[in-house]
Amino acid sequence: MSRPPLSTQRVIDAASRVADVAGLAGVSMRSVGRELDVEAMSLYHHVASKEALLDGLADWVFEHNDTPSTTAPWRPEMEARARSARTVLAAHPWGLGLIESRRSPGAATLRHHDAVLGCLRNAGFSVALAAHAFSVLDAYVFGFVLTEVNLPFEPGESAEDFVADLGVVLADHPHLAEMVAEQVVGRDYQYGDEFDYGLELILDGLEARFLDDRDNA
């Protein structure tokens, strides 16, 4: 069976698969060529350089994120975007250090960023508050995923098992002992469940500031 012809999209998709296995450090024209079973030189007809390949990977992440509607209510759109970003970045954590670091953003990246600001501005956010909202939401999602994917749990290990194996004398740390006893022991505690609570706190704060700004305008 003949292979489909090479294209920029096929090259970027292959690079994402390489990154999933080997991280960004493992992405090169040669490794992507091996993934596609072609010579590395043939990729240059579709991607000009390693830097262009990384630019394409950053754009790939935004292509897979939910992009807000600029005409829908802002809060559910920001919530859906945050959840989508968490899902995509948790599945492809190499994106965490990539998506905001590129100097040549692609079409999907620019479209996504413009839509986020457009959704907030059309809802009545000032330019400044829209920028603050964008920043704090991204900082929360990226930071949460960074923590989530680096938790030192073994496969199948529960938080309760992890705490039990720490060897920490909890009696010497009363506030930590209190939290463990109340939140972890016997409660099937999952760190990932904290995401919804934190996101709600941030959205509540943004909504309160938005309403306050509107009332004082």
Helices and strands as residue ranges (DSSP letters): H 8-22, G 24-26, H 29-36, G 40-45, H 50-64, H 74-91, G 93-95, H 107-123, H 127-149, H 159-165, G 170-172, H 174-179, I 180-184, G 191-193, H 194-215
